[in-house]
């Protein structure tokens, strides 16, 4: 969900034609200022044999911000297009499907929707956790079709973000045909509009999408009923590289356009939003991979963050598969027929469509052998929930209305939310050993720091080895790489903390402008350390602080290297500067470098954002700073923000800190709008050498250099090597040690490498340590350990891309052969962006 968003003033028609496919900019084509999706209903079948997801999506709209101000400016135009452009559009192909798309629904029998409507039993518990009471939905469709010969050249054009999809049919949904829908037409304000059926349908949708939060069950019920309603006329549509454009003949303005439409479509096997692969147990699976194009190759949608929507999803799969997706309820599959299951999930908190995720595979749920799950209860951290937090509970929220957990006292005091862990069968025992113990600790630590968990439950899934990151957070679900399972709990714990932090920053609070990726990643990186320090209950405060200083040094080294080896414009956290957050008249925009494969591996938004937050915490004081973060979360959860929203509230809340150094303008100029290393960070970087943990590493590096010097001077005849006492090092200390040895220009001899490996058991350490060890193996041509490099490239694909470059740069025949061999073995399963970057390295 990252990218450099450069607000554009291009109309949809010109953006599609002006984009250069050879460039790496990504367009967001949806005209969200005219029509805004409020809810999606997905109804899907998954076919692993053909690697296709097929089905329907029903979209419920409200007029956008521009339309609410009045449609007079839009009437007679085609999204502010010129007449000439409208003529061009009229000549584009508009599709009428020739296949019987309704035949799909005959595969299975559909059961009635069973969610609680008004007067029915409430199935949610006191903490706001919802159980599954819903089953698959059926879609019926009329065969009425609009007259494609007589559509006007000035019809209003609805534009959705869409890519790599086969769209079969688009139709208006007759929501007025739903039994019981009359309750949404009794309002006095509907009397005049009810004379015209078109307006009546749109008014019904308006009433439905604006129901108050305490009627969410009724709202879900009627969303499903409306999604099952018959069609009442096909709509004209055409597809471009990045968009799906829909019109209805003679409709000139957004307010007149159908507010409920159904799209019949299929994904393509090569679609970039999901990857079809096999898991570590060689079983087929498919999952969303955090693609730069987000979910537009999974379903037609509105990608811009401003399009905050809810959704519900029904997925049918063979009974051997488990469906995990973003949903508040713990889905219990319904058997439709022998060998076929239906899974149903929903969310009631509006979020951008880009946050939706899905994973389907033969996952095994990892469970404890004993009945001691969730041993970290409210008592463990109750002392960390301050009186200030308790006063905030019950305060008013600033977001659009939805069933908010921050308004539920029981949910607000829930330190550990219900959670499950899923993994391929072969990794079940390892997950039971590491992850099950860590999740309650990390969740409790997060609650102690920020308060109420924004989401009611959590699934954690170990995804296939081709996953290009160590982790990814989505509503109610976290993906983790198998790389976090090796070498103890440190890497897994810190990564869990990072992804859990995204529940607050990245999901509950999102960036209004995609260029401000630091709002998500910078906060998660900073809070990762805070959560982990609290999660390690037994760790004294001073030791936790020392570990954070060591971590800061490692991140500084990474940022310094990245700044030295990347384009300046990619180092700016707010590249749009004073234009940040602005959109074109229709809502379209362009994400600059959004398709840049190398940008995916950059961490400048993580690191500079982290150092900015760390700088502020040091100036204000950690305790005061964390108290402020709780207030900020309370005020802005459920909303989209810009950098200045955070900075303005911070300086208003702590007025004594206001001044030239901590003015909003100065912070933005120094940290956000400028490339390179901020001056305050350069000053702080000089202090880290005094950290006790860093000094220990420096002493050990000196020892190893001396050991290597003695080994190189020894004669060829065997001599007894002098015993040297090496200190035991923490994982992050090992990373620093190996990085320092990598920087040494002197070659490490074979005996030194063997001793180094034996002393620290490097082959058994976590992936961060093993990555540096592989770099040493490559640099010093430690040929007997090339197998470890090969294993890393195959099993730790989330971290191995850089090693391909190392293998090629030495121009060593054996190393280059190893690079070609590993890439040939993994290329077809590798993440698309990773494969592109590696292929360029090997050319």
N, C-alpha and C positions, 0 to 999 in steps of 0.2 A: 504494500500500500504506500510505496514511496515514489518519489519522483520530483523533478524540478518543474513546478507548474508556472508557466509564463502566461499570464492573463492575455488573451487575444481578443481582438475586436473583429475577428473574422466571422462572417455568417456561416451557417452550416454548409451551405452550398459551395462556398469558395474554399473553405478549409479542406474539404475532401479532395478537391481538384488541385489545390496549391501545394499540398504536402508532397515532399520528395521522399519516395520510398527508400532511397539510399541513406537518408538522414535518420537520426535516432530520436526525433521528437514524437510524442504520443498525443493524438488529439482526443479530447473529451467532447463528443459531438452532441450529447443530449441538450435540448433546448429547455433547460430546467426553469428558466425565467417565465416560460409560457405555460408549461404543464409540469406538475410535480407528482411523482409516484409516492403514494402513501402506504401501499401494501402490495406484496406479491404473494400469489398462491401458485406454488410449483407442484406439478403432478407428473412424476417421471418414472420411466422404466429403464433399467440398466441392462445392457447386453454385452457381456464380456467377450463373447465370440467375435462380434463385429466391432467391439470397442466403441460403442455408441450409446449415448444417453438420449432418450427420445421421450417427448411428451408435450405438455402444454404449460404455459405460464399465463396467469390472469393478472393484469395490472389494474389497480384502482388509483385514479388520479384526482387531484385537486388542481384548480388553476394556479399557476405560478405567481410570483410576486408582481411581475409586470402585468399579468392578466387581471389581477385583483384591483390594480389601479385604474383599470378601464381598457377595453378591447378596441376602442375606436381607432387607435393608431395601428392596430394589427389588421383590421378589416380591409380587404382588398389587396393585401400583401401576402407574400409567401415568406414569412419570417424576415421582414424588412428587406426582402430581395427586390431587385429591379425587375421590371416587366420582362426584360430580355432573359434574365435568369429563370424566371418562371416558365418561359417558353422552353428553355433548355430542359428544365425538370419535366415538363409535360411529355417530352419525347423519350424519357427514360422508360425502360420496361417496367410495367406493373404486373405483378404475378398473380395468377389464379391457379391454384393447385389442381393437378389432373388426377392425383392419387386420392384414394379414399382415406383421408387421415383419421376419420372417426373409427376405422376398423380396429385401431389399437385397443380401444376400450373394451372390445369384445373378448380380449384374451382372458380377462378375469372377471369374477363377479364382485361388485362393489357393495360394501356395507354402508349403512347410514352413518352419518357423522354423529358422534356421541358426546361432543363436548358440552359442558354445562351451559345451558342457556338460562334465561331468567326463570327463577323458580326451581331450577334443578340443583342437585347437590353440588356443593363446592368441594372439588377434589384437591385443592391446594392445602398444604399444611401451614402451621402458624408462622413459619419462617418464609413463606412465599415461594416454597418449592412446589412445582406442579407435577402431578403424575400424569401418565398417558391415558387419555380417554378417547382418543380419536383414531379413526381408521381411514382407509383409502377412500378417495372420492372419485366419482365417475363424471365424465363430461359428455353431454349430448350437444348436438350442434344442428342448427337449421342449415338448409342448403341455399338460403337466399344469398344472392350475390349482387353487389353493386354493379352498375353499368360502367365498365371501364372505358367505353367509347365517349362518354359524355362528361367526364370529370373536367372541372374548370382548371385553368392554368393558375388561378389565384387562390386555390384551396389552401387552408391552413395545413401545415406540414408538421407532424409530430416526429421528432428524431430521437431514437434511442441508440445507446452505445451497443455495438454488436460486431462480432468478428468470428470467423471460423465456424459459423453456424449455417445450417440449411433450414431456412424458414419456409415452411410449407403452406401456411395459411394464417391470415389475420382476420378476426371478426369482432364485431361489437357484441357485447354480452347483454342479453335482455334481463337485467336485474329486476325489472318490474314483474317478471313472470314467477318469481320466487314466492311460494306460499308463505303467508305471514308477513310479507314485506310491507304490508299496508301500514304498519305502525310507524314507518318512516315517511309516510305521506300525510299524516294527520296534523302536522304543524300548520298553523295559520299562514305562515309565510310561504307555504307551498301552494296555496289555493290557486293563485293566478297561473303559476307555472304548470300546474297539473293538467291544464287543457292540452298541452302538447306533450306527446309521449316522449319525445327526445329529451325535453327539459325535465320531465318527470324522472326518467332514468338517472340523469345527472344529479338531480336533487336527492334521490335515494342514496346514491353513492356519497354525496356530501354529508348527509345525515349519518351514514354508516361510519365514515372515516373520522367524524368529529364526535363520536360517542364519548362520554366521560370515562375516565380510567376505571371506575368501579364497575363498569359494564363490559370489561374486556372479554369475559367468557361469551357473553351474548354477541359481542362484536366478532369474535372468531367464528362463532356458529354461523352468522350470516355471511361472513366472508366466504366460508366454505359453500354455503347454499348458493350464493351468487356465482361462485366459480363453476358450479354444476349447472347453472341455468343455460337454456338454449341460446344459440347465436341468433342475432336478428339482422344479419347482413354482413357480407364480407367487405373488408376494407382494402383499398389499393395499397400496395407496398412495393418498395424496391430496396435492394441491399447494395451497399457500397463496401469498400474495404474495411471501414471502421464503423459503419452505421446501418441502422434499419430505419427507413423513412416510411411513414404511414400517413395516408390521407383519406378523407371521406368526401365524396363528391358533393359540391355545393356548400361545404362547411368552410366558413371564412375566418372564424375566430376560435381561440382555445376554449372559451366558455361554452361553445356549441358542440365542440368535438366530444365524441363518446368518452365518458369518464371510467368506463370498464371495458377493457378489450382482452381478447384471448388470442394468444399466439401459439401456433402449432409448429414445432421445430425439432431438429435433430442436431446433436453435436457432431463434430468430425473427429476421427481418430487422431488427427494431427493437431487438433485444437490446443491452444497454448494456455488455457486456464486450468486444465487438468492434465494429469499424466497417467497413462495406463502402463503398469509395470508389474513386477512380481515382488513379493515381500521377501524377508530373509529366510522364510521357510519354503520359498519357491512357489507360493500360491498367488494367483492373480489378484490385483487390487487396482483401485483408481482413487486419486485424491487431488484436491486443489493444492497447487504448489507455491502459492504466493507469487504468481506470475506478474511481471510488470504491467500486463494488460488487465490484471485483476480478473473479474468474473464474466467479462463480456463474451468469452467463448464458451461459457457454461449456460448462460441465459441472457436474453436481451434485457437491458436494464439502463438505468441512469447512473453513470459512474461518478459525477461530481459529488464531493462530500456533502454539499448542501441538500442533496436528495436523501434525506433521512427517512427511512421507511421501516415498517415491520414486515414479517414474512411468516409463512407456514409452508411446510414441505412434506409431501408424501412421496416416498421412494419405494418401488417394488423391485425386489431382487430374488434370485434363487435362495433357498433356505440356508445354504452353507455360508452366506455372507452376513456380515454385521454392518449396519449403516450408522455412522456417527456424523453428526452435523451440528451446526449452530442452533441450539434449541434450549428453551427453559425447562422442558419436561424430559424426564428419563424415559425414552421411548421403549415401549414393550411391543414387539412386532406382532402383528395380527396375521394369522395364516389365512390366505385367500383360497388356496387350493393346495393339493399335495406338491411340496417342493417350491412353493412360492410364498414369500412373506411381504408384508407391507409395513413400512416404518413411517411414523408421523412425528414431526417436530414443529414447534412454533416459537416465535419471540414476540414480546409485547413492548419491548424497548426500541424506539426508532433509532436506527443506525444506518450508515452508508452501506449500499449493496456490496461494496468492495470487501466488507468485513465478513461476509458469508463464506463458510467453508464446509467441505464435505469430504468424507473418507469412507470408502467401501472396500471391505476385504474380509478375509477369514481371520479376523482379529480374535484373540483370546483374552478374556477379562482376567486380570491378575488380581488374586485375592489373598488375604492373609490366611495362614493355616489356623491361627487361633482367633479368638473373638476379642482381640485387643485393638481393633482398628480405631483410629481417631482418638488416641489416648491423650492428645493435647486438647483439653477442653477449655471452656471459658475461664476456669480458675487459674490456668497457667499464666495468662497475660492480663488479667483483669486490672492489675496495678498500673499497666501502661495506658489504659484508656482514661484520659484525663477528664476532669470536670468540664473543661471546655468542649470536649467531644459530646458529652452527655447533654449539654445545653443546646448543641446544634441539632440533636435529634428532634424531629417534630417541627423544625423550621421550614419555611416555604421554599420550594424549589424553583429554579429559574427556567427549567426546560418546558417543552411542550408536554401536555398531560399524558402520562402513562402510569402503569402500576409500579411505582418507584419504591425500591427497597430502602432508600434513605428515609422514607416516611413510615417505615414499619419498625417499631421498637424491637420486636423479636429478631428481625433480620439484622438490625443494626448491632445487636449484641452477640451475633453468631460469629465466633472466631474462626471456626473451621466449617466451610460449606461442604455439603455432600460431594464426594468425588469418586471417580473410577479410573482405573488404569487399564489400557488395552495395548497389546503387543502381538507380534507374530509368535507362534507357539515356541519357537526355539529360543526366544528371549524372555520367556515368562519368568523363569527362576531368577534371572539376573535383575529383572524389574522388581520382583518381590523383595529381593535383597536390598535394593538401593532406593527405588522411587517411593514405594509405599511408606517407608519411614520418613522420607523427606517432605512429602506433600503437606501433611498436617502442620509440620514445623514451619514451613514457608508460608502457608496460608495464615497461620496464627501471627507470625511476624509481620505480615503485610497488614493485617487488621490492627495490630498494635500500633502501626505507624500511621495509617491513613484512615482507619475506621471502617465503616460499612463496606462489605464486599458488594460491588455493583451487580454481580450476577449470582443467581441462586444455586448454581451447581457447576461442576467442572469435570470434564473428561480429559485425560492425558493419553496420547497415543504415540507410540514409537513407530515412526514412519519408515518407509523403505530407505535403503542406503543411498539412493540417488537424490535424496532431499538435499537442497543446496544451502541449507542454513543449519545452525545448531538448534534453532527453535523458532516457532511462529505461534502467536497468540491470536485467537479469534473468539467471538462471543461463545462462552461455555465450553471451549475446547482449546487445548494446547497441543501442538505437534512438537515432538522432540526427536532429534537425531539419535541414532544408536551410538554415536560417538560419545555421548555423555555418560554411557554406562560403564566405561572402563576406568580403572585407576582410582577407585574410591569414590567418595560422595562429593568432593569439592566442586568439580566441574558441573556435575548434575545439579547440585544444590544451588549454585550461583545462577545457572541457566534457568532453573525453575523460578527463582526469585525474579529474574529479568522478565520472563514471560508473564508471571503473575502480576507484575507491576503494570503491564499493558492493560489489565482490566480497568485500571483507573486512567492511565495516560496512554491514549491510542484508541481506546474503545469507548469507555464512558465519557471521556473528554477527548475530542478529536481535533485535528488541525483543520481550520476552515480553508486553508490554502495548502495544497500538497507540497509546495516548496518548503514549508516549515516542518519538515520531517523530524527535526530535532525535538519538537514538542512531544513526540511519541518516543523516539529512540534515546534522546538525551535524558529524559526523565527516567525511563526504564533502566538505563545504565547507572544513573546516580542511585536510584532506589534499590537496585540489585545489591549494592554494598550495604545499604541500611538494613534491608530485610535480612540479609545473610548474617549480619552481626547479631541481630536479635534472635534469629533462629538457632544460632549456636549458643544456647543458654549458658553453657559452662564456661564460655570464653570471657575473661575479664575485660573491662572496658578498654584499658590501655593496650592490651594485645589486639583487640578488634581494631582500634585506631591505627596501630602499626601495620596491620594487614591492609587496611584501606590506603595507607600511604604507599605501601609497596605496589598495590594495584594501580594507584595513580601514576607511579613511575612507569609501569609497563604500558599504560595507556598513553602516556606522554610520548614514549619512544615510538609507539605505533602511529600516533598522530604526526609526529615530526617526520617520520619516514614517508607517510602518505602525502603530506604537504610538499615534500621535496620531489615527489614522483607523480604528481597529478596536475591537471590543468587548474589554473587559478579560479576559473568561474565555477568549478565543481566544489570548491572549498568554502563557498559563501553559503551561510545557513538561511539567508533571506534574499535570494537572488533577484526577486522582483522589487525589493526595497519598498519605496513609498507606494508602489502599486500592488503590494501584497494583499490578496483577498479580493481583488477586483475581477469582475467577469465581463464578458461582452454583453451586449444588449439582450441576446437570447439565452445567455448562460453558458455558451461554449467557451472552451479555452484549450490551450496546448501545454502539455507537460514537456518542458525542454529537457532533452536527454532522457526522456522516460523509457526509451528502448535501448539505451546504451548498456550493452551487456557488461562492460567493465564497471559501470557505476554500481551495479548490484553488490560488488565486492568491496566497495569503498565504505569506510566507517567514519568519515568526517562528521556526519550529522550525529552519530552516536557520541563521538569523542569530544568535539568542541561543545556540543550541548551539555555533556556531562561536566566538563571543566567550567562552563559558565555557572551551572547550578552549584557546583562545589565552591566556586569563588564567592557566590552570594551567601552560601551557608557559612563560610569562614568569616565573612564580614559581619553577618547578622548574629551568628551564634547558632550552633546546631539545634539546640532545644527550641529556640524561638522560631527557627526556620521550619522545623518539622511541624510545629503547632500551626504555622501559617499554611503549610501545604494541606493540612486537614481542613482548614477553613476554605481554602481555594477549591478543594474537591467538593466540599459541601455546596459551594455556590455555583460551580460550573459543571457538575456532572450532568450528563445528558445533553451537552451542548458542544458546539464547535467554537474554537477560540483562535485568536491570533497571538503572536508573541506579546504585543503590547497589553493585551488583557491580563496576562500573568504579571508583567512587570509593573503595570500601573497599580494593580491591587496590592502587590508586594510593598511598594513604596508608600502607598496610602495607609496600609496596615501598620507599617513600621516607619512613621514619619521622621523619626530622629536620624534615620539613615540617609535621608534625602540630601543631595548635594551634587557637586559636579561629577564625582566619580560614580555615584549611584543614581544618577538621573536616568530616566528612560531613554532619552536621546543618546547619552553617552554609552550606555550598555548596548543599545542597538548598533551604534556606529562601530564600537570596539569589537563586539563579539559576533554580531549577526550579519552585518552588511559588508564586512571586509574579509578578504581572503587571507591565508597565512595564519601564523600563530599570534593570538592576542598578546599585547604587551604584559598584562598582569600574569598571564600564564608563563611567559618567559621568565618573569621574576620569581614565580613560585617554584619553577623547575629546578632552581639552584639549591633548594632546601632539601630535596629528597635524598641526597647522598648521606645526610645525617641520620636518616631513619635506621634504627637498630637492625631491622631485617635486611635492609639493603647493604649495610656495612658487613653483615655476616656473609652475604653473597660475594662481596668484593674480596673478602679475605679468602674465601674458597677459590675464587678465580685465580688469585695469586698463587695459591697452593698448586693448582692444576697446571699453571704455566711453568712453575718450577719443576713439577714432576715430569712434564713433557721435555723440558730442557735437559734434565738428567738422562731421560730415556734416549734422547737423540745423541748424546755424547758417549753413551756406553759402547763398548766394543761389541763386535759381533758374537763373541763367545758368551755363553750364558753366565749371568751374574744374578745374585739375589737382589731383588728390588727392595729398596728401603721402604719400611712401613710408614705410611702417612695417615694421620687421623683426620678424617673428614667429618664435618658436622652433618647431622640429619637436617634436611631442608624441607620446607613446605612446598606444595606444588607450584605456587607462584614464584617462590625462590628458585626452584629448579628451572622454570621458564627463563628467568633473568640470568641465571648462571649459564645456560646454554646459549642465550643470545649474546652474552659477553664473550664466550668462547668462539662463537661464530664471527665476531668482529675482529678476532685476533688474526693478524696477517700470517703468523707462523703456522706451518702445517702441524696438525696433531698427528703424532706417529701412531702406528697400529697398537702398541702396548698401552698408550694413553687412552685411546678409544675403548679398548677392551676393559681397562680398569674403570673408566668412567661409566661404562654400561653396567658393569658388575656392582659398582658401589651404590648406584641409585636405582638399580633394577629398571632401567629406562624402558624396556619393552613392555613393562607392566604398568606404566604410568598413564595418566589421563591423556586425552587426545592433544591438548595444548602442549604438553611436555613432549609427547612422541613426535609431534610435528617438527619441533626444533631438533629433536634427535635425528629425524630423517634428513633435515637440512645438513646436519653435521656429517651424516653418512655420505650424502651426495658431495659435499664440498671436499671431503678428504678421501673420497673414492674407497670407502670401506666396503669392498665388494662382497665380502661374506655376509653382509647385512642388507644387501639389495632386496632380499625377499621381504624384509620389514617395510621397505619403501613401497614395494608392490602391494603388500597387504593394506597399507595405509591408503594408497590411491584407489583401491577397490572398495574398502569398507568405510572409509572416512571421506566420502566425496564432498561433504560439506566444507572440508578444510583443505583438501588436497590440490586444488587448482594451482596454487602458487608453486607447488613442487614440480609440476610439469615444466615450468619456466626454468627452474633450477637445473633440471635434468638436461635441458637443451642448451643452456648458456655455456656450459663447460666444454661443449663440442667434443665430448667423449663418446666414442661409438657405442660402448656398452650401456651408458646411461641413456643415450638417445634411443637405443633399441628398446630399453625398458619403458621409456615414455610411450613409444609407438605401441608396444605390446599392451600396456595397461589401458591406453585410450581405445584401442581396437576392441578390447574386452568389455568396456563400460560405455562406449559412445552411444549405443542405441538406447540404453536405459538412463543415460545422464540427463540432468536438467538442461534445457535448451540453451540457456544463457551460459552455463558452465561449459557446455560442449562447444559453443561458438568461441569462447575465449581460449579454450585449450587448443582448438583447431588452429587458431591464429598463431599460437605459440609454436605449434609443430610444423607450420609451413616454412 
